[in-house]
Amino acid sequence: MKLCVIGATGGTGIEFIKLALERGHTVTALVRDGKHLPAPLVRAQVVNGDALDPKPVSLAVQGCDAVVCALGARLGQPPGTTRSGGTQVLVDAMRRSGAKRLIAVSAVGATGSRANQSLASRWILPMLIGKPRLVEVDLQEDIVARSNLDWTLVRAPRLVDGAASGQVRAEVGLATNMSSQLRRADLAAFLLDEAERPKFVRLTPTVVSLKS
Ligand SMILES: NC(=O)c1ccc[n+]([C@@H]2O[C@H](COP(=O)([O-])OP(=O)(O)OC[C@H]3O[C@@H](n4cnc5c(N)ncnc54)[C@H](OP(=O)(O)O)[C@@H]3O)[C@@H](O)[C@H]2O)c1
């Protein structure tokens, strides 16, 4: 498949590219600073540019069978409006190019996931990560859900590094609590599986690791 990834230089993006190349796919990565892409991933085709700039984003999604969005302000940085703004630019670019399949990483804490969060998580999470970040997640979900694309919004709990465990649970409405977490490598595998064999089209699965 010809795959495109936005947010390619983040922890999840890098794991996704690594796995997609291993499985023999062609990957186009939108990258604003090439230094953030590890050398072994040079086989990916790189489009240089910012996610808020329609030109490089249009170029990156051209001819893609599926687009993965793992875009976000890095933790510790102010959330700004990159997530929502970049998602809108991406959806518009996909509409123009005719690309239909979008798999976007969202987060537990989105309004739609609150009913399935434990009481503690519902109260503590906004304090830990800040309400503006969750507002951005809601805006992104709204933009994606209102698009005419074949979308999947993957709600991730706290992301951690480490080798893929291959042991995840993915369900719409999955209950989460303060200890829920997901390895980025497992998230990347879920995103790629979903690109190859769509199971959650126009759905919002929550994915958690079964192993800490
Ligand atoms: N961290 C968590 O615990 C957690 C929990 C739930 C959901 N999530 C979400 O899961 C996804 C992946 O998270 P992660 O921690 O693996 O990612 P990350 O390491 O925070 O990486 C974010 C990516 O977005 C890119 N980016 C930010 N602004 C951009 C812009 N204006 N133009 C182009 N690229 C831009 C960054 O590029 P640069 O390298 O150029 O900065 C980087 O590639 C994100 O959507 C995140 O919000 C995270």
The ligand as an SDF file (V2000), in Angstrom:
LIG
                    3D

 48 52  0  0  0  0  0  0  0  0999 V2000
    1.6490   11.3010   24.9120 N   0  0  0  0  0  0  0  0  0  0  0  0
    0.5690   10.6810   25.3520 C   0  0  0  0  0  0  0  0  0  0  0  0
    0.5470   10.0930   26.4600 O   0  0  0  0  0  0  0  0  0  0  0  0
   -0.6780   10.6590   24.4880 C   0  0  0  0  0  0  0  0  0  0  0  0
   -1.8660   10.1260   24.9980 C   0  0  0  0  0  0  0  0  0  0  0  0
   -2.9670   10.0250   24.1470 C   0  0  0  0  0  0  0  0  0  0  0  0
   -2.8960   10.4640   22.8410 C   0  0  0  0  0  0  0  0  0  0  0  0
   -1.7290   11.0260   22.3930 N   0  0  0  0  0  0  0  0  0  0  0  0
   -1.6870   11.4570   20.9810 C   0  0  0  0  0  0  0  0  0  0  0  0
   -1.0790   10.4090   20.2440 O   0  0  0  0  0  0  0  0  0  0  0  0
   -0.4100   10.9620   19.0880 C   0  0  0  0  0  0  0  0  0  0  0  0
    1.0250   10.4720   19.0670 C   0  0  0  0  0  0  0  0  0  0  0  0
    1.6540   10.8760   20.2750 O   0  0  0  0  0  0  0  0  0  0  0  0
    3.2400   10.7890   20.4280 P   0  0  0  0  0  0  0  0  0  0  0  0
    3.5300   11.1300   21.8510 O   0  0  0  0  0  0  0  0  0  0  0  0
    3.7350    9.5270   19.8720 O   0  0  0  0  0  0  0  0  0  0  0  0
    3.6720   11.9660   19.4610 O   0  0  0  0  0  0  0  0  0  0  0  0
    4.7440   13.1350   19.7120 P   0  0  0  0  0  0  0  0  0  0  0  0
    6.0230   12.4420   20.0540 O   0  0  0  0  0  0  0  0  0  0  0  0
    4.1780   14.1440   20.6440 O   0  0  0  0  0  0  0  0  0  0  0  0
    4.8650   13.7310   18.2390 O   0  0  0  0  0  0  0  0  0  0  0  0
    4.0020   14.6940   17.7140 C   0  0  0  0  0  0  0  0  0  0  0  0
    4.2680   14.8100   16.2430 C   0  0  0  0  0  0  0  0  0  0  0  0
    3.5100   15.9130   15.7100 O   0  0  0  0  0  0  0  0  0  0  0  0
    4.4000   16.6760   14.9190 C   0  0  0  0  0  0  0  0  0  0  0  0
    3.9790   18.0650   14.7980 N   0  0  0  0  0  0  0  0  0  0  0  0
    3.5850   18.9130   15.7630 C   0  0  0  0  0  0  0  0  0  0  0  0
    3.2810   20.1130   15.2290 N   0  0  0  0  0  0  0  0  0  0  0  0
    3.4970   20.0070   13.8870 C   0  0  0  0  0  0  0  0  0  0  0  0
    3.3720   20.8830   12.7990 C   0  0  0  0  0  0  0  0  0  0  0  0
    2.9300   22.1550   12.9630 N   0  0  0  0  0  0  0  0  0  0  0  0
    3.6880   20.4490   11.5570 N   0  0  0  0  0  0  0  0  0  0  0  0
    4.1180   19.1630   11.3660 C   0  0  0  0  0  0  0  0  0  0  0  0
    4.2660   18.2850   12.3540 N   0  0  0  0  0  0  0  0  0  0  0  0
    3.9670   18.7000   13.6080 C   0  0  0  0  0  0  0  0  0  0  0  0
    5.7370   16.5800   15.6200 C   0  0  0  0  0  0  0  0  0  0  0  0
    6.7480   17.0040   14.7300 O   0  0  0  0  0  0  0  0  0  0  0  0
    8.1850   17.6120   15.2450 P   0  0  0  0  0  0  0  0  0  0  0  0
    9.0990   16.4220   15.3600 O   0  0  0  0  0  0  0  0  0  0  0  0
    8.5600   18.5190   14.1350 O   0  0  0  0  0  0  0  0  0  0  0  0
    7.9250   18.2910   16.5530 O   0  0  0  0  0  0  0  0  0  0  0  0
    5.7390   15.0830   15.9030 C   0  0  0  0  0  0  0  0  0  0  0  0
    6.0670   14.3890   14.7180 O   0  0  0  0  0  0  0  0  0  0  0  0
   -0.5320   12.4610   19.2150 C   0  0  0  0  0  0  0  0  0  0  0  0
   -1.6630   12.8600   18.4820 O   0  0  0  0  0  0  0  0  0  0  0  0
   -0.8040   12.6400   20.6960 C   0  0  0  0  0  0  0  0  0  0  0  0
   -1.4850   13.8370   20.9760 O   0  0  0  0  0  0  0  0  0  0  0  0
   -0.6290   11.1140   23.1720 C   0  0  0  0  0  0  0  0  0  0  0  0
  1  2  1  0
  2  3  2  0
  2  4  1  0
  4  5  1  0
  4 48  2  0
  5  6  2  0
  6  7  1  0
  7  8  2  0
  8  9  1  0
  8 48  1  0
  9 10  1  0
  9 46  1  0
 10 11  1  0
 11 12  1  0
 11 44  1  0
 12 13  1  0
 13 14  1  0
 14 15  2  0
 14 16  1  0
 14 17  1  0
 17 18  1  0
 18 19  2  0
 18 20  1  0
 18 21  1  0
 21 22  1  0
 22 23  1  0
 23 24  1  0
 23 42  1  0
 24 25  1  0
 25 26  1  0
 25 36  1  0
 26 27  1  0
 26 35  1  0
 27 28  2  0
 28 29  1  0
 29 30  1  0
 29 35  2  0
 30 31  1  0
 30 32  2  0
 32 33  1  0
 33 34  2  0
 34 35  1  0
 36 37  1  0
 36 42  1  0
 37 38  1  0
 38 39  2  0
 38 40  1  0
 38 41  1  0
 42 43  1  0
 44 45  1  0
 44 46  1  0
 46 47  1  0
M  CHG  2   8   1  16  -1
M  END
$$$$
